[in-house]
Amino acid sequence: MAFRNNDFRETVMVESAGDLASGSLLSSLAQQFGDAVVGQPYLRSARNQLTMQDVASELRPHLVSQVLTGAMFDIIIALLGKYKQRQEDRLNADPAAKTSSLAQMFWFTIQRMQMMAIQPLDLLPPCDVTFRDYALAVLRAEQVTNPTDPNGYQAMMLDVFIKRGILGEADRAPLLATAAVFDRPQLAIFHSIDSIGASRGGAYRFLDDNRRDLFIPATADVVVAEIARASKLTTEARQMPDQIVVQYIWREEVVLVGDRFGRFAGERTSMPCGATLVLDQNGNLVHWSRKPGSESLGNSSAERAEQAAGQARLGEFLNAVEARIRAGMIGETIGGELGLLSRATPPFGFSRVDGAIRFELSPHFSIHDDASDELGGRQWHVSS
């Protein structure tokens, strides 16, 4: 968004001389606030070398966020580099050829980056979103909008995500393998796209008729969380077929067994499960991002694999709850007639729904650097 400001773009060009990797203006966030509060040029930087391994045991969201911020900034720099290289190749082939100015290349870069970064948001699952989910959505959206990929954008982004540990080396071959851009969904009962996209009721009937093929447990109380029609463009600004985005969710009951859950031991809670299914108006499967549960689905290899993935999710969910309880990050939201007391409110609260505990984020009150946060035994000041 900063690139869209003409004055800012000119300032960045002067400061960096066209090399974003060396400039600090765009990569440094909250610079004035950092100077005033903590005596350093910025709180967090988009220019960092953090990987998922570096933050594996972290509970501080701002620190963890720098991995993805840094990855996307690496992609911006690589995009600008590709524009520069294409211009050099054009001049080598034809010295009289008309070339783009640095300002134009910056503008092309941010337009392309916004398409790469924003359009994939529709492809994310409806719950438990991870950096990996986002990386896969970015790569899938690029495959759909730029299937021939003459400039190697997919390989470039994949290199960045693997370097940051967001994706693994084992992902490289299958993600770069030559394959058809679209498949038809393998479903027992396929409803018309118009009926699916017309209402939540139409979407629910489609999901209910195809529970087994969609790995939805027979007894799950599935809810259509969102249904939308999305109009998107290719990289050449051509209109693509409209996409129907169906997000559905259900909750799997979980009992918190053992002393590791402290005051919540023996309580019932629930793990959100579900998926985002994206179809185009021609009935092609654009994307299917799932968050499975741990219940048995059947005996086929695909059903057993889905259950195994759900059981792994359940283990991660319980470990995350334990870590936050142990750190003192879950507690009651305290307030009175004048409203919530921010300094006494923990990052996570909880409520009871039908006798079960449901953990939830507390309201965010203030901006601060969380590098020195102590994760227990203190008055909370939640960062927004």
Secondary structure by P-SEA (a helix, b strand, c coil): cccccaaaaaaaaaaacccccccccccccaaaaaaaccccccccccccccccccccccccccccaaaaaaaaaaaaaaaaaaaaaaaaaaaaaccccccccaaaaaaaaaaaaaaaccccccccccccccaaaaaaaaaaaaaaaccccccaaaaaaaaaaaaacccccccccccccccccccccccccccccccccccaaaaaaaaaaccccccccccccccccccbbbbbbccccccccbbbbbbbbbbbbbbbccccccccccbbbbbbbbbbbbbcccccccbbbbbcccccccccaaaaaaaaaaaaaaaaaaaaaaaaaaaccccccccccccccccccccbbbbbcccbbbbbbccccccccccccccccccccccc
